[in-house]
Amino acid sequence: MFNDFKESASRSFYLKMVFWIIAMFILLCIFLVTFINVVEFIFDTKNILLVSTIGFVLTIGIGVFCMFRFIRIAFRPLKAVVEATSSINIETLDTRLDLNQPYDELTQLARSFNTMLERIESAFLQQNHFVADAAHELRTPLATIRTQIEVIQLSQEATVSQYQETFSSVERALHRLEQLVSDMLILTMEKKQPLADRISILPVVEEAWEVVKHLAETRQVSLLIKGDLDIQVVVDEGSILRVFINMLENGIRYNRAGGEITLEMIKNSKQVIIRIHDTGIGIQEQDKWRIFDRFFRVDASRSRHKGGSGLGLSIVKHLMVLYGAEVYLLESSPDGSTFILEFPL
């Protein structure tokens, strides 16, 4: 695309240069002829060679002057663009180039550069937010570990049970740290599709349920699988297993005691559709568009208490995008939420 733009801009610029050179050449020839005739008429001289030489020198001088002026005017907008881009740094990413240029090619270049600046600024802000959120999330388990160690150190008569309790608390904090680091590593994966193979969905869903079964039993949440149970998709098994683990965990953590998760598998001529419905507490209208954001929680304090890090759905979104698939919230109400996973055939 850039090469096409460069070729088009170069062609247009050269055509303009040729046009102005031809026009200037014609005007200079007219000037030379007019100069010779006027001088002959005024001074009634017969020395045509001298008059022609003087006229030719004047014509060359005027031509060179006009050419330099034309080049300066032609490259003035480009110089302004270069100066503007040279002054842009991390602190001035909100700077935008002036689009009121006299040449269409430079206007197009400035517009493309502004679009690129918007993407860079957005990515930079997202990176800053991600680092800040990650630091906040990592600080909590680290503070827990430090507090537990300091308490046990200050206790001169600590019992074996107190040590065991401290070690259990530290172990839970370390587990959370490991989970956070693992989740953040997944989110930093390049947007390049991993190796994939054709796999059946049902065994992966069953394996994911085994992983979250203890949590489901604790919260008395059951799973119902229905639809076309022989559906296959072309994905990486480890990645799709993580997708279903996160989706099922999300459905369990925000479900009601004695609730249910219904996973329905549908296949049509174009795609495979996985419909996941839970009987949970639902999502408020103002939060629906943010649920796939990193570290976002519908209720931060409750979610952290439930064990969530706020990365589950963002990881699902990230992994689905790697395979050209899609995940979105279909509907949500106080009676539950429905998510859709769409895989291309």
C-alpha positions as a Markdown table, in Angstrom:
| # | Residue | x | y | z |
|---|---|---|---|---|
| 1 | Met | 0.0 | 0.0 | 0.0 |
| 2 | Phe | 2.8 | 2.4 | 0.9 |
| 3 | Asn | 4.6 | 1.5 | -2.4 |
| 4 | Asp | 1.4 | 2.2 | -4.4 |
| 5 | Phe | 1.1 | 5.6 | -2.6 |
| 6 | Lys | 4.7 | 6.4 | -3.2 |
| 7 | Glu | 4.5 | 5.5 | -6.9 |
| 8 | Ser | 1.3 | 7.5 | -7.3 |
| 9 | Ala | 2.7 | 10.5 | -5.5 |
| 10 | Ser | 6.0 | 10.4 | -7.5 |
| 11 | Arg | 4.1 | 10.1 | -10.8 |
| 12 | Ser | 1.9 | 13.0 | -10.0 |
| 13 | Phe | 4.8 | 15.1 | -8.8 |
| 14 | Tyr | 6.8 | 14.4 | -12.0 |
| 15 | Leu | 3.8 | 15.3 | -14.1 |
| 16 | Lys | 3.5 | 18.6 | -12.4 |
| 17 | Met | 7.2 | 19.3 | -12.8 |
| 18 | Val | 7.0 | 18.5 | -16.5 |
| 19 | Phe | 3.9 | 20.8 | -16.9 |
| 20 | Trp | 5.6 | 23.7 | -15.1 |
| 21 | Ile | 8.9 | 23.3 | -17.0 |
| 22 | Ile | 7.1 | 23.3 | -20.3 |
| 23 | Ala | 4.9 | 26.3 | -19.3 |
| 24 | Met | 8.0 | 28.2 | -18.1 |
| 25 | Phe | 9.9 | 27.3 | -21.2 |
| 26 | Ile | 7.1 | 28.7 | -23.4 |
| 27 | Leu | 6.9 | 31.8 | -21.3 |
| 28 | Leu | 10.7 | 32.4 | -21.5 |
| 29 | Cys | 10.7 | 31.9 | -25.3 |
| 30 | Ile | 7.9 | 34.5 | -25.5 |
| 31 | Phe | 9.9 | 36.8 | -23.3 |
| 32 | Leu | 13.0 | 36.4 | -25.4 |
| 33 | Val | 11.2 | 37.1 | -28.7 |
| 34 | Thr | 9.4 | 40.1 | -27.1 |
| 35 | Phe | 12.6 | 41.5 | -25.6 |
| 36 | Ile | 14.4 | 41.4 | -29.0 |
| 37 | Asn | 11.5 | 43.0 | -30.9 |
| 38 | Val | 11.0 | 45.7 | -28.2 |
| 39 | Val | 14.8 | 46.6 | -28.1 |
| 40 | Glu | 15.0 | 46.7 | -31.9 |
| 41 | Phe | 11.9 | 48.9 | -32.1 |
| 42 | Ile | 13.0 | 51.3 | -29.3 |
| 43 | Phe | 16.7 | 51.7 | -30.2 |
| 44 | Asp | 16.3 | 51.0 | -33.9 |
| 45 | Thr | 19.5 | 48.8 | -33.8 |
| 46 | Lys | 20.5 | 46.4 | -36.4 |
| 47 | Asn | 22.9 | 44.4 | -34.2 |
| 48 | Ile | 20.7 | 41.4 | -33.8 |
| 49 | Leu | 23.5 | 39.2 | -32.3 |
| 50 | Leu | 24.1 | 41.6 | -29.4 |
| 51 | Val | 20.4 | 42.0 | -28.7 |
| 52 | Ser | 19.8 | 38.3 | -28.9 |
| 53 | Thr | 22.8 | 37.6 | -26.6 |
| 54 | Ile | 21.6 | 40.1 | -24.0 |
| 55 | Gly | 18.0 | 38.7 | -24.2 |
| 56 | Phe | 19.3 | 35.1 | -23.9 |
| 57 | Val | 21.3 | 35.9 | -20.8 |
| 58 | Leu | 18.4 | 37.7 | -19.2 |
| 59 | Thr | 16.1 | 34.8 | -20.1 |
| 60 | Ile | 18.5 | 32.3 | -18.5 |
| 61 | Gly | 18.7 | 34.4 | -15.4 |
| 62 | Ile | 15.0 | 34.8 | -15.1 |
| 63 | Gly | 14.5 | 31.1 | -15.8 |
| 64 | Val | 17.0 | 30.0 | -13.0 |
| 65 | Phe | 15.4 | 32.4 | -10.6 |
| 66 | Cys | 11.9 | 31.2 | -11.3 |
| 67 | Met | 13.1 | 27.5 | -11.1 |
| 68 | Phe | 14.6 | 28.0 | -7.6 |
| 69 | Arg | 11.4 | 29.8 | -6.5 |
| 70 | Phe | 9.2 | 27.1 | -7.9 |
| 71 | Ile | 11.3 | 24.4 | -6.2 |
| 72 | Arg | 11.1 | 26.2 | -2.8 |
| 73 | Ile | 7.4 | 26.7 | -3.1 |
| 74 | Ala | 6.9 | 23.1 | -4.2 |
| 75 | Phe | 8.8 | 21.6 | -1.3 |
| 76 | Arg | 7.6 | 24.0 | 1.3 |
| 77 | Pro | 4.7 | 21.8 | 2.5 |
| 78 | Leu | 7.0 | 18.8 | 2.5 |
| 79 | Lys | 9.5 | 20.7 | 4.6 |
| 80 | Ala | 6.7 | 21.6 | 7.0 |
| 81 | Val | 5.7 | 17.9 | 7.3 |
| 82 | Val | 9.3 | 16.9 | 8.0 |
| 83 | Glu | 9.7 | 19.6 | 10.7 |
| 84 | Ala | 6.5 | 18.6 | 12.3 |
| 85 | Thr | 7.3 | 14.9 | 12.4 |
| 86 | Ser | 10.8 | 15.6 | 13.7 |
| 87 | Ser | 9.4 | 17.4 | 16.8 |
| 88 | Ile | 7.1 | 14.5 | 17.8 |
| 89 | Asn | 8.2 | 12.4 | 20.8 |
| 90 | Ile | 6.6 | 10.4 | 23.6 |
| 91 | Glu | 5.4 | 13.5 | 25.3 |
| 92 | Thr | 3.9 | 15.0 | 22.1 |
| 93 | Leu | 2.1 | 12.0 | 20.7 |
| 94 | Asp | -1.1 | 14.0 | 20.6 |
| 95 | Thr | 0.4 | 16.3 | 17.9 |
| 96 | Arg | -1.3 | 16.1 | 14.5 |
| 97 | Leu | -0.1 | 17.3 | 11.2 |
| 98 | Asp | -1.8 | 20.2 | 9.4 |
| 99 | Leu | -4.0 | 18.8 | 6.6 |
| 100 | Asn | -4.5 | 22.1 | 4.8 |
| 101 | Gln | -1.8 | 21.4 | 2.3 |
| 102 | Pro | -1.9 | 22.6 | -1.3 |
| 103 | Tyr | -1.0 | 19.2 | -2.7 |
| 104 | Asp | -3.3 | 16.2 | -2.6 |
| 105 | Glu | -0.3 | 13.8 | -2.1 |
| 106 | Leu | 1.0 | 15.6 | 0.9 |
| 107 | Thr | -2.5 | 15.9 | 2.4 |
| 108 | Gln | -2.8 | 12.1 | 2.0 |
| 109 | Leu | 0.6 | 11.6 | 3.5 |
| 110 | Ala | -0.3 | 13.9 | 6.5 |
| 111 | Arg | -3.6 | 12.0 | 7.0 |
| 112 | Ser | -1.9 | 8.6 | 6.9 |
| 113 | Phe | 0.7 | 9.9 | 9.4 |
| 114 | Asn | -2.0 | 11.3 | 11.7 |
| 115 | Thr | -3.7 | 7.9 | 11.6 |
| 116 | Met | -0.4 | 6.2 | 12.5 |
| 117 | Leu | 0.1 | 8.6 | 15.4 |
| 118 | Glu | -3.4 | 7.9 | 16.7 |
| 119 | Arg | -2.6 | 4.1 | 16.7 |
| 120 | Ile | 0.7 | 4.7 | 18.4 |
| 121 | Glu | -0.8 | 7.0 | 21.0 |
| 122 | Ser | -3.6 | 4.5 | 21.7 |
| 123 | Ala | -1.1 | 1.6 | 22.0 |
| 124 | Phe | 1.1 | 3.6 | 24.3 |
| 125 | Leu | -1.8 | 4.5 | 26.6 |
| 126 | Gln | -2.9 | 0.9 | 26.7 |
| 127 | Gln | 0.6 | -0.2 | 27.6 |
| 128 | Asn | 0.8 | 2.3 | 30.4 |
| 129 | His | -2.6 | 1.3 | 31.8 |
| 130 | Phe | -1.6 | -2.4 | 31.5 |
| 131 | Val | 1.7 | -1.8 | 33.4 |
| 132 | Ala | -0.1 | 0.2 | 36.1 |
| 133 | Asp | -2.8 | -2.5 | 36.5 |
| 134 | Ala | -0.3 | -5.3 | 36.5 |
| 135 | Ala | 1.8 | -3.6 | 39.2 |
| 136 | His | -1.4 | -3.1 | 41.2 |
| 137 | Glu | -2.4 | -6.7 | 40.9 |
| 138 | Leu | 1.1 | -8.0 | 41.7 |
| 139 | Arg | 1.4 | -5.8 | 44.7 |
| 140 | Thr | -1.5 | -7.5 | 46.5 |
| 141 | Pro | -0.1 | -11.0 | 46.8 |
| 142 | Leu | 3.4 | -9.7 | 47.4 |
| 143 | Ala | 2.0 | -7.6 | 50.3 |
| 144 | Thr | 0.3 | -10.7 | 51.7 |
| 145 | Ile | 3.6 | -12.7 | 51.6 |
| 146 | Arg | 5.5 | -9.9 | 53.3 |
| 147 | Thr | 2.9 | -9.5 | 56.0 |
| 148 | Gln | 2.7 | -13.2 | 56.8 |
| 149 | Ile | 6.5 | -13.5 | 57.0 |
| 150 | Glu | 6.8 | -10.4 | 59.2 |
| 151 | Val | 4.0 | -11.7 | 61.6 |
| 152 | Ile | 5.6 | -15.1 | 62.0 |
| 153 | Gln | 9.1 | -13.5 | 62.5 |
| 154 | Leu | 7.8 | -11.2 | 65.3 |
| 155 | Ser | 6.1 | -14.1 | 67.0 |
| 156 | Gln | 8.6 | -15.6 | 69.5 |
| 157 | Glu | 6.3 | -18.4 | 70.5 |
| 158 | Ala | 4.8 | -19.4 | 67.1 |
| 159 | Thr | 3.3 | -22.9 | 67.0 |
| 160 | Val | 3.6 | -25.5 | 64.3 |
| 161 | Ser | 0.0 | -24.8 | 63.3 |
| 162 | Gln | 0.7 | -21.1 | 63.0 |
| 163 | Tyr | 3.6 | -21.9 | 60.7 |
| 164 | Gln | 1.5 | -24.2 | 58.6 |
| 165 | Glu | -1.2 | -21.5 | 58.4 |
| 166 | Thr | 1.4 | -18.9 | 57.3 |
| 167 | Phe | 2.9 | -21.3 | 54.7 |
| 168 | Ser | -0.6 | -22.0 | 53.3 |
| 169 | Ser | -1.3 | -18.3 | 53.0 |
| 170 | Val | 2.1 | -17.7 | 51.3 |
| 171 | Glu | 1.5 | -20.6 | 49.0 |
| 172 | Arg | -1.9 | -19.2 | 47.9 |
| 173 | Ala | -0.3 | -15.8 | 47.3 |
| 174 | Leu | 2.5 | -17.5 | 45.3 |
| 175 | His | -0.1 | -19.4 | 43.3 |
| 176 | Arg | -1.8 | -16.2 | 42.4 |
| 177 | Leu | 1.4 | -14.6 | 41.4 |
| 178 | Glu | 2.2 | -17.5 | 39.1 |
| 179 | Gln | -1.2 | -17.3 | 37.6 |
| 180 | Leu | -0.9 | -13.6 | 37.0 |
| 181 | Val | 2.5 | -14.0 | 35.3 |
| 182 | Ser | 1.2 | -16.8 | 33.2 |
| 183 | Asp | -1.8 | -14.8 | 32.1 |
| 184 | Met | 0.3 | -11.7 | 31.3 |
| 185 | Leu | 2.7 | -13.9 | 29.2 |
| 186 | Ile | -0.3 | -15.1 | 27.2 |
| 187 | Leu | -1.5 | -11.5 | 26.6 |
| 188 | Thr | 2.0 | -10.6 | 25.3 |
| 189 | Met | 2.0 | -13.3 | 22.6 |
| 190 | Glu | 2.5 | -12.1 | 19.1 |
| 191 | Lys | -0.5 | -11.9 | 17.0 |
| 192 | Lys | 0.6 | -14.9 | 15.0 |
| 193 | Gln | -1.5 | -18.0 | 14.9 |
| 194 | Pro | 0.1 | -20.9 | 16.7 |
| 195 | Leu | 0.3 | -24.3 | 15.2 |
| 196 | Ala | -3.2 | -25.7 | 14.8 |
| 197 | Asp | -4.9 | -29.1 | 14.2 |
| 198 | Arg | -8.4 | -30.3 | 13.7 |
| 199 | Ile | -9.8 | -31.3 | 17.1 |
| 200 | Ser | -13.1 | -32.2 | 18.6 |
| 201 | Ile | -14.7 | -29.6 | 20.9 |
| 202 | Leu | -16.5 | -32.0 | 23.3 |
| 203 | Pro | -13.3 | -33.7 | 24.8 |
| 204 | Val | -11.8 | -30.2 | 25.3 |
| 205 | Val | -14.9 | -29.0 | 27.1 |
| 206 | Glu | -14.9 | -32.1 | 29.3 |
| 207 | Glu | -11.3 | -31.6 | 30.2 |
| 208 | Ala | -11.8 | -27.9 | 31.0 |
| 209 | Trp | -14.7 | -28.9 | 33.2 |
| 210 | Glu | -12.5 | -31.3 | 35.1 |
| 211 | Val | -10.1 | -28.4 | 35.8 |
| 212 | Val | -12.8 | -26.2 | 37.2 |
| 213 | Lys | -14.9 | -29.0 | 38.7 |
| 214 | His | -13.8 | -28.4 | 42.3 |
| 215 | Leu | -14.7 | -24.7 | 42.0 |
| 216 | Ala | -18.1 | -25.7 | 40.5 |
| 217 | Glu | -18.8 | -28.1 | 43.3 |
| 218 | Thr | -17.9 | -25.5 | 45.9 |
| 219 | Arg | -20.4 | -23.1 | 44.4 |
| 220 | Gln | -22.9 | -25.9 | 43.5 |
| 221 | Val | -22.9 | -25.0 | 39.8 |
| 222 | Ser | -23.6 | -27.7 | 37.2 |
| 223 | Leu | -22.8 | -27.9 | 33.5 |
| 224 | Leu | -25.2 | -29.0 | 30.7 |
| 225 | Ile | -23.7 | -29.7 | 27.2 |
| 226 | Lys | -26.1 | -30.0 | 24.2 |
| 227 | Gly | -26.2 | -29.6 | 20.5 |
| 228 | Asp | -24.0 | -31.1 | 17.8 |
| 229 | Leu | -21.5 | -33.0 | 20.0 |
| 230 | Asp | -19.3 | -34.1 | 17.0 |
| 231 | Ile | -18.2 | -30.6 | 16.1 |
| 232 | Gln | -14.6 | -30.1 | 15.1 |
| 233 | Val | -12.5 | -26.9 | 14.7 |
| 234 | Val | -9.0 | -26.2 | 13.5 |
| 235 | Val | -7.1 | -24.6 | 16.5 |
| 236 | Asp | -4.3 | -25.3 | 19.0 |
| 237 | Glu | -5.6 | -27.7 | 21.6 |
| 238 | Gly | -3.8 | -25.9 | 24.5 |
| 239 | Ser | -5.1 | -22.5 | 23.5 |
| 240 | Ile | -8.7 | -23.6 | 23.1 |
| 241 | Leu | -8.6 | -25.5 | 26.4 |
| 242 | Arg | -7.5 | -22.3 | 28.1 |
| 243 | Val | -10.5 | -20.5 | 26.3 |
| 244 | Phe | -13.0 | -22.9 | 27.7 |
| 245 | Ile | -11.4 | -23.0 | 31.2 |
| 246 | Asn | -11.7 | -19.2 | 31.4 |
| 247 | Met | -15.2 | -19.1 | 30.0 |
| 248 | Leu | -16.4 | -21.8 | 32.5 |
| 249 | Glu | -14.6 | -20.2 | 35.4 |
| 250 | Asn | -16.3 | -16.9 | 34.5 |
| 251 | Gly | -19.7 | -18.6 | 34.4 |
| 252 | Ile | -19.0 | -20.3 | 37.8 |
| 253 | Arg | -17.6 | -17.3 | 39.7 |
| 254 | Tyr | -20.5 | -15.0 | 38.8 |
| 255 | Asn | -23.2 | -17.6 | 39.1 |
| 256 | Arg | -25.7 | -18.2 | 41.8 |
| 257 | Ala | -25.5 | -21.1 | 44.3 |
| 258 | Gly | -27.2 | -24.0 | 42.6 |
| 259 | Gly | -27.0 | -22.3 | 39.2 |
| 260 | Glu | -26.2 | -23.9 | 35.9 |
| 261 | Ile | -24.0 | -23.3 | 32.8 |
| 262 | Thr | -25.4 | -24.4 | 29.4 |
| 263 | Leu | -23.0 | -25.0 | 26.6 |
| 264 | Glu | -24.6 | -25.4 | 23.2 |
| 265 | Met | -22.6 | -26.4 | 20.1 |
| 266 | Ile | -24.0 | -25.4 | 16.7 |
| 267 | Lys | -22.6 | -25.8 | 13.2 |
| 268 | Asn | -23.8 | -24.2 | 10.0 |
| 269 | Ser | -22.3 | -23.9 | 6.5 |
| 270 | Lys | -20.0 | -21.0 | 7.5 |
| 271 | Gln | -18.9 | -21.4 | 11.1 |
| 272 | Val | -19.0 | -23.2 | 14.4 |
| 273 | Ile | -21.0 | -21.5 | 17.1 |
| 274 | Ile | -20.5 | -22.2 | 20.8 |
| 275 | Arg | -23.3 | -20.7 | 22.9 |
| 276 | Ile | -22.4 | -20.4 | 26.7 |
| 277 | His | -25.3 | -19.3 | 28.9 |
| 278 | Asp | -25.1 | -19.0 | 32.7 |
| 279 | Thr | -27.7 | -18.3 | 35.3 |
| 280 | Gly | -25.5 | -15.7 | 37.0 |
| 281 | Ile | -25.9 | -12.2 | 38.3 |
| 282 | Gly | -25.7 | -10.6 | 34.9 |
| 283 | Ile | -23.7 | -7.5 | 33.7 |
| 284 | Gln | -24.7 | -3.9 | 34.1 |
| 285 | Glu | -25.3 | -2.0 | 30.9 |
| 286 | Gln | -22.4 | 0.4 | 31.5 |
| 287 | Asp | -20.0 | -2.5 | 31.9 |
| 288 | Lys | -20.9 | -4.6 | 28.9 |
| 289 | Trp | -18.5 | -2.9 | 26.5 |
| 290 | Arg | -15.5 | -3.2 | 29.0 |
| 291 | Ile | -15.7 | -6.9 | 30.0 |
| 292 | Phe | -13.0 | -7.9 | 27.6 |
| 293 | Asp | -10.6 | -5.2 | 28.8 |
| 294 | Arg | -7.5 | -6.3 | 30.7 |
| 295 | Phe | -7.8 | -6.3 | 34.5 |
| 296 | Phe | -11.4 | -5.1 | 34.3 |
| 297 | Arg | -13.8 | -6.5 | 36.9 |
| 298 | Val | -17.6 | -5.8 | 37.1 |
| 299 | Asp | -17.0 | -5.5 | 40.9 |
| 300 | Ala | -13.3 | -5.2 | 41.7 |
| 301 | Ser | -13.5 | -6.0 | 45.4 |
| 302 | Arg | -15.9 | -8.9 | 44.9 |
| 303 | Ser | -14.1 | -10.3 | 42.0 |
| 304 | Arg | -10.8 | -10.3 | 43.8 |
| 305 | His | -12.4 | -12.0 | 46.7 |
| 306 | Lys | -13.8 | -14.7 | 44.3 |
| 307 | Gly | -10.2 | -15.2 | 43.0 |
| 308 | Gly | -10.5 | -13.5 | 39.7 |
| 309 | Ser | -7.7 | -11.4 | 38.3 |
| 310 | Gly | -9.6 | -9.5 | 35.6 |
| 311 | Leu | -7.7 | -11.2 | 32.8 |
| 312 | Gly | -9.9 | -14.2 | 32.0 |
| 313 | Leu | -12.1 | -12.8 | 29.3 |
| 314 | Ser | -9.3 | -10.6 | 27.8 |
| 315 | Ile | -7.2 | -13.8 | 27.4 |
| 316 | Val | -10.2 | -15.5 | 25.7 |
| 317 | Lys | -10.5 | -12.5 | 23.3 |
| 318 | His | -6.8 | -12.6 | 22.6 |
| 319 | Leu | -6.6 | -16.3 | 21.9 |
| 320 | Met | -9.8 | -16.2 | 19.7 |
| 321 | Val | -8.4 | -13.4 | 17.6 |
| 322 | Leu | -5.3 | -15.4 | 16.9 |
| 323 | Tyr | -7.4 | -17.9 | 15.0 |
| 324 | Gly | -9.6 | -15.4 | 13.2 |
| 325 | Ala | -12.4 | -16.4 | 15.6 |
| 326 | Glu | -14.7 | -14.1 | 17.6 |
| 327 | Val | -16.1 | -13.9 | 21.1 |
| 328 | Tyr | -18.8 | -11.5 | 22.2 |
| 329 | Leu | -21.5 | -11.0 | 24.8 |
| 330 | Leu | -24.9 | -11.7 | 23.2 |
| 331 | Glu | -27.1 | -10.7 | 26.0 |
| 332 | Ser | -27.1 | -10.2 | 29.8 |
| 333 | Ser | -29.7 | -9.6 | 32.4 |
| 334 | Pro | -30.2 | -10.2 | 36.1 |
| 335 | Asp | -31.2 | -13.8 | 35.1 |
| 336 | Gly | -27.9 | -14.6 | 33.5 |
| 337 | Ser | -25.5 | -13.9 | 30.6 |
| 338 | Thr | -25.0 | -15.5 | 27.2 |
| 339 | Phe | -21.6 | -15.5 | 25.4 |
| 340 | Ile | -21.0 | -16.6 | 21.9 |
| 341 | Leu | -17.8 | -18.1 | 20.5 |
| 342 | Glu | -17.6 | -18.2 | 16.7 |
| 343 | Phe | -15.0 | -20.3 | 14.8 |
| 344 | Pro | -14.6 | -20.1 | 11.0 |
| 345 | Leu | -14.8 | -23.4 | 9.1 |
